[in-house]
Structures are given as C-alpha cells and as structure tokens.
Amino acid sequence: MRSYLNNFEWLRSGLFWRTFFLLAILVMGSMATWFASFRMVERAPRTQQIAAQVVSIVTITRAALTHSAPDKRRELLFDLASNDGIRVYLLEDTDDIEEQDATPAFEELRVAIQRKLGKATRFAKNMNDVDGFWISFDIDEDRYWLRLDQERIEQTTGIQVLGWAAVTLFLTLIGAAIISKLINDPLARISNAARMLAKGKIPQPLPEKGPKEIKETNNSFNRMVEDLERIESDRAIILAGISHDLRTPLARMQLEVEMASLSEDSRQGMQSDLGQMDDIIGQFLDYAKPLATVTFDTINLSELLGRVVEESSRLHDVQIRSAITADIHISGNAVELKRVFHNLIENARRYGKTPGTDIVKIDLQCTYKNKEKKQGLYINLRDYGVGVENEDISRLMRPFTRADTSRSQANGSGLGLAIVEKIIKRHGGRLRISNHAKGGFVALIALPSS
C-alpha cells in the first residue's frame, strides 16, 4: 500500500501545484481573451448573415402573398407554417407586444434589417403570449406580423460557448498537469536524493537522460555522490588511524604515570590531563563518524531517558528532576540518543552549576506535542546556572565553539552541542537552545514520533 501511495507523492509537491496553477491561470486567461476576441470578430458577419436571411424571408413572403390569388392565400399561409415554420398574422392595434431585449447583437441585427425593410419595421419576442421572432411588414394599406422560430436568429448561445470552454479547459488542465509533472519530477528526484544524502544514506543514481540541462545536472549530482562516498571511505580509514596512533601513546603514558614515582597530586593531575585528552579525541571521532554507519530501530525513548536519569543521578554533583511521559516509542539509534542526553547533562555539569554551589540542578521533561494524537515529541532540558550571553547563543552549536565568559572556566573541545545537533538532525529532529526567562540554560529537542 505504501509503495502504491509513493507513486502519487508528486501530488503533494508544492512546486507541482504552483506550476500547475500558473499554467492553468495563463491558459484560462488566454482562452478568455480568445473567446472575447472571437465573439467580437464573429458577431458582425454572423449578424449580417442572419439579417440577410430574415430580409429574404420577409421579401419572399410579402411577394408571395401579394401576387397570390385571394382564394389561394389561406393555402399558401398553411404551407409556409407547415414547411418553413413561418406564420403570418394581421397586425392589430390591440396586440399585446413584448419588445426584444436591447442586446448589442440584436441592435446590430435591427439596424441591418431596417436598412433593407425600412425604419418603420417593428420587432417583438412575444406577441399575444406567443414566443418567437416577430417582425412587421406592409402589403398596401395592411400591416402584418411575420413570426419565425427564435432559433433561426439566435447566435451562438452562452451554454454552447460554456460547453466548448469546459471541454477545452478540461483538456488544457490535463495538459498542464502533465507538463507540471514533467517539470517537477527531475527536481523532486534531486530533492529526495539530497534529503537522503543529508541523512547519511546513499541514494540511487539519478537517471542521466532527458533534456540536456536535466541530464547534465543529474550527471553532476551522481559524480558528487560518488566523490562523497570516496571521501567518507577515506575519512573512515583516517579516523581508524587517528584512534590507533593517538590512543596507543596515551595508554602508554597512562601506564608510565601509574608506575612513576610521583606525588599523589601530580599523579592525579597528569591522569586528569590524559583522560581529558582521551575524551577530546573521542569527541572528534564522534563528530566525524560517517553517517552511513548508523542504523535505526524502534526504541522506547521513555525507558532510555529513565536509564540516563538513573545513571546521571549517581554523580555526586548532579540533581535531576524528571517528568517523562511513559511508553514513548520512536525510530532511532539508542546509542546515539543516549550520547545526546549524556552530552547535554555533561554540558550542564561543566557550565550550568547553580551559582554559589558545586551542584548542577537539571529539569528534564519529555512529552508529546499533541497528547491526544500522540504526535511529535518535545524534550526539554534546563539547568539553573548563569546561562550564556545572548550574542553567543547563535554560535554555540558551531564546531569548536565555546562561550567565552561565564562558561569558559571549564575545559572542552567545543564539540558537545555540535555533536548533539548533528545526531538530532540525523533523527529528523531540531535542536533549539536559549536562556530561560528565570535564569539558566535551556535545550529544547523536537523529534518526530513513530
């Protein structure tokens, strides 16, 4: 079912609908202009043609009645009514007449007919409750009404035009949808491939076919992906070498410090320095870890946070107050998420201790953004330290960056928050840091729920 729905993923593309509506509006505007122009150009010849037909019918009818024998006129009128739909009535002063609507088309028709039959010619659309196209004419001293079916003089109706426009518009919108899809598909493929690349996954090569521009763009993107794969492979080899070449001497130095004749203070100081160097190397390796090496599983985030709180609470200088919604499951990597929370707690230990004490107090909350539908997750971690300068907040998540005032008393590589942000992004989430209104530093993590 999901693969079937993915075939229609392009229907949810904003670019597709923007292109579609732009084409649709342009086409509808062009159609409206064309129809208006057509009606204006077509009306005059059509009016002249109808006027000529009406004048011809009136002239022939009048001539036939004038030259027919009086005893044959009734039979002639019957034939005209039966065969041609032409009825002739004597014009009376008492006739109940409804004038024709003064539309632009009728006004042109009236002028054209009166030019031939005389300005005394009268018109009506209903005479004595009988609908039709009524036109008057004279035979000697007598005046008559000649009735024609309304269809004879009607031009193209609005319903017909609307029908043609609807069919044309339907076909045009189908064409616009096809054109939009053809334009959108290559961009959507590149967008999806770039999104996968940002998550550390290697996308399938883009098809190197189609128009020259699309072909060259896809070819360049595929070469870029290959280069990134090669860089990742080289980086993995380099990281393995760094880990071996640096940590092996550190281990020897640690052993030598243990065996050397040193005072206890000197020994502890050197061991602390070596441990700090080892931690910094570990942070470098964590930050540079290839994204493709991470696998995701369904994990119980509530239990994971509970273990983090339990482990951190064992530290003598950490007090954690937690409020964690039970039984929250997400798709992620348990080791990496655990590193995120340990990094944030360690960051609070180093920089967020309550003023005047050696204790860091931390509030940890985890809840759904929409509790009823269990959608979206918010994880909020706050300490009660002095916070950071507001101008430093925007740069704290950059690699190798630390605040330079209140938080500079502790050592570190400046990679803690950068690693946290990288892992959160890898899980499809967002990290936002800020100062709390009542003091302290706040890290807010938004994650998608499974």
N, C-alpha and C positions, 0 to 999 in steps of 0.2 A: 504493500500500500504506500509506504514512504517513497519507494523508487518511482511509483506512478505519480505521486504529488510533485516529486522533484522535477518531472518533465515540464511542469507548469510553473516552476519557480520564477520564470521570467515575467509572469503576470504580476508579481509583487514588486517588480523593479520600478523605482521612481523614474529612472531615465526612460524606460519604455513608455510609461504613461505620459511623461512630458513631451516626448517626441510624437506620440500618437495624437495627443490633443492639439499640439501645434500644427501637425499636418491636417488634422480634421478641421480646425478653425480656418486654415488657409484655403482648403478645398471648398468648405461651405461658403466662405466669403467670395471665392471665385465663381462658385455656382450661382450665388445670389446676384452677383454683378452680371453674369452671362444671361440669366433669365430676364433680368430687368432690361438689359440691352436688347435681347431678342424680342421681348414683348413690344418695346418701343419701335423697333425697326419693322417688326412683322405686322403691327396694327394698321398702319396706313394702307399697304397693299391689300390686306385682308378686308378692310373696310370698303375700299373701292370695289373689290370683287363682289362683296355682299350687296352694295348699293346698286351695282350694275344688274345683278340678278333680280333684285326687287323691282327696279325700274322696268326691266324687261317683262316681268310677270304682270305688273300693273298695265303696261302699254298693250301687251298682247290681249290681256283680259278685256280691257276697255275697247280695243278694236274688235274683238270677237263679239262682244255684246252690242256694239254699235252697228255692225254690219249683219247681225243675225236677224232672221225673221222673228217678229214678236211672238209667234206661236212656238218657236223653237228655243227661246231663251231659257225657259224653265229646264228643258232637257240639257241645254248647254251648262247651266249652273250646276245641275246634278252631276254631270260628267266631271266638271272641274273639282267639285268637292270629293267625288269618289276616287278619282285617279291621281290628282295632284295635291289634295288637301287644301284647295283654295276655295274659300267661301266668300260670297258677296252679299252684302246686306244694304238695304236702303238706309241712308244716314238721316236720323231724326233729331230734332232739337231736344227731345226728351231723353235721349240716350244717356245712360249712366257711364261716364268715361273715367278711367284711371290712367293718368299720363305715364309715359315711360320714365324710368329713372334717368336723371340727367348725368349719366356717367360720361367720362371723356370719350369712350368708344362710341356710345350712342350719339353724342353730339357731333362727332365726325361723320357718322352714318347719316344723321338727319340733314346736315349741310349738303352732303353729296347727293342725297335723294331729292331734296328741294331744289337743288341746282338744275335737275332734269325735269322734275314734275311741277315745279312752281312753289313759291313760298307759302301758298295757301294750303299746301298739303299738311294734313294733321296726322298725329301718331298716338297710339294708345297701347297699353299692355293688358287692359281688361275693359271690355265693353259689355254692359248688361250682365255682369258676373260670368263672362266667358273669357278665359285667358287666351292669349295668343299675341301675335304681332299684327296690330291693326294699323292700316294706312288708308287714307281717304283719296278719292279721285272723283272727277266730274264727267258726266256724259250729258251734254247740252245743259239743261237747267237743273238736272237731277244730280244729287250727290250720293255717293255710295261709300260703304266701308268694305275693304278687302282684307280678309283675315288669312294670315299664314301661320303655320306652326312655328312656335318660338325657336325650335331647334334650327330652323333654316337660317336665322340671322345671328345665332349665338356664335361667338368666337370661342377660342379655347377656354374652357372653364378652369376656375381655380382648383377644383378637385382633380382634373386631369393633370394640371401642372404639378399639384402636390404629389400625385401618384408617381409621375415621372421623376420628380425631385427625390422622393423617398427611395425609389429603386436606385437612382444614381448615387444618392448619399450612402445607401447600404453597401453598394459595390465599392464606393470610394473608401469607406471606413474599413472594409476588409483589406483593401489595398494598403491603407495607412498602417493597419496592424501588422501586415506582412513586412512592409518597409521598416517599421519601428523595430520589429524583431530582428530583422537582418542587421540593422544598425546596432542594436543593443547586445545581441549575442556575443560578438567578439569582445566588447567591453566587459560584459558580465563574466566571461570566462577568465579574462585577465584579472578582474576584481576578485573572483573566487580563488584563483591561484595565488594572488598576492596575500589574501587573507590566510590561506593555508600556510604560506611561507612565513608569515608573521607569527603563527602558532608553532613554528618549528617543524612543520610537516613538509615533505617534498611533493609538490603537485605533479600530476601527469603532464607531459609535454603538451603545449598548446598546438593545435593543428596549423601547420605552415602552408596554408592555402587561402584562396580568396583574393580580394583586391590587393594591389601591390603594397599599400600602406599597412593593411592588416597583416599581411604575410611578413613584412619586414619587422613590424612591432612584435609579433609572436616569436619570430626567429631570434630577435634580440633578447626577449624575455627568457626563452629557453636557454640561450647561452649564459645569461645571468644566473639562472638557477644552477646550471652545471658548474659555473665558477664558484657559487656559494657552497655547493656540495664539496667541491675540492678544498675550499678554504676551511670548511668545518672538519674535513678529514685531517688536513694538515694541523689544524688547531688541536684536535684530539691527541695527535702524536706529540705536539709540542707540550701540551698540558701533562701528558704522561711523563715526559722527560723532566719537566719542571718539578713535578711531585717527587720524582726519584732523586734528582740531582740536588734539591734543596733540603728535603726532609731527611735524607740519609746523613748528611753532615750535622743537621740539627740533633738527630738521635745520638750521634757520637759525642757531640758537645754536651748533651744532657747526661750521658753516661760519665763523661770526664768530670763534670761538675759534681756528680754524686760521689765520685771516688777521690776528688781533690781534697787537700787539707785546707778547708776554708772555714771562716766563721759562719755561724748559722745565718746571720743577717745577709752576708754576702752570697751564701748559697741560695737562700730564698729569692734574693733579688735577681740573680742570674737565671734561676729556674723560671721566675716570672717573665723575664725578658724573652727567654727561649719559648715559653708557652705562648706569649703574645705573638712572636714571630710565626709560630706554627698556626695560630688562629688566623693571622693575616693571610698566610699562604692558602689556608682553607677557604677563606672568603674570596680570594682571587679565583680559585678553582671553581667555586660555586657560581660566581658571576659569569665565568667564561664557559660553563658547562654547555655542550651542544644541546639545542632544544630537542633534537630528534631522539635523544636518549631517554626521554621522559615518557612513561606510559600512564594512562589514566584508567582508573577503576571506580566503581561505585563505593563510596566510603561514608561512614557515619560521622559526620562532622561534629555532632554533639559529643560523642564519645571521645573523639580526638581532642577537642578543646578541653574536655574534662581531664584527660591524661596530662595535657600541657599545664593546666592549672595545678594539678596534684604535684607534678614534678617541680614546677617553679616555686610552689609554696614551701618546699623543703629547704629552700635557700634562706639563710638567716636574715637577709636584708630585704625580702620581698613579702608583701602582703597583698593578696589578690582577692577582690570581691567580685564574684561572677554571677551573671544571670543568663543562662543558656537554655534556649528552647529545646525540648527533648526531641530525639528521633528526627534529626535533620540529615537527609542524605543528598550528596552531590557527586558529580563525576569529577574526579581529580586524582592527584598523586599524594598519598598520605605523607610520605617522607618530605616532600617539598612544602606542603601546607604546614606541617609541623615546624619546619625550618622558618617559615614566615612568622609564626607566633612566637617562637623562641627568639628570633631576631628582634621583634618588636619589644618583647619583655626585656631582653638584654639591653636594648637601646634605652628603655626606661630606667634600668638599673644604673646605667652609666651617666645618664644626663637628667633623669627626672626624679631624683630623690627629693622628698619633702624638705623644704628649707628648714635648717636647724637640726636635722636628724640624719642618720645614716640609713634610713628606711625608705623604700620606694613603695608607695601605695598605688595600686592599679585597679581600675574598674574595667571588667571585661563583659561585654554584652553581645549576645548573638540571637537574632530573631528574624522572622520573615518580614519582608517589606509589606506584603499583602497576606495577613494571617489567615483570612478566610480561604483564599485560593492557594495558599502556601506557595506563593511566587516571589522570587527574588530574596536575597539574603543581605542583611546588614550585620557586620561585625564591627563593634566599636571598642577601642582600647584607649583608655585615658590614664595618664599619670597626674600627680599633684605637685609637679616641680614648678620651676620658674618659667617654663616654656622657652620659646625662641623669639628672636627679633622678627617682626613681621616681614621685613625685607629679605630674610634668609629662607622663609618657607618655600618660595618658588624654586630654590636651587638645591634644597636638601636631598632630593631624590636623584640628583646627578651623581654619577660615579666619582669617587674620591673627593666628596664634598662633605664638610662638617661645618656646623655653626662655629663662629669664632669668639663668642663672648661667654655666656653663661654655661655653655655645654662643652667648652674647649678644655676643661680640666681633665677629661678622660682621654685615653688613647684609643685609636681605632683606625681602620683603613678608609673610612668614609664610604663603604660599600653596603652597609647594612640595609638602609632603606632602598638603595638601588636594586639589591637582590630581591627584597620584598616586592617591589613594584614589578620587576621582571616576572616573578613567579605568579603574581596576581593576574597580570596581563595574559600569561600563558594559560590561565584557567578561565579566561574570558571575563575577568572582573576589572574593577577600577579601585585605585587607592587614592584617598584624599587625606592630606594632613593639614592641621590647623592648630591654633591656640584656643584653649577653652575660655569661655567668657569669664569664668570664675577662677582661672588660673590652671596651669598645666598644659600638657601636650596631648593632642587627640589624633589617632589614626583611625580612619573610617574605611572599611573594606566593603565593597558591594560585589557580590558573587551571584551568578545565575543558579537557580535551583534545578535539580534534576527532574 
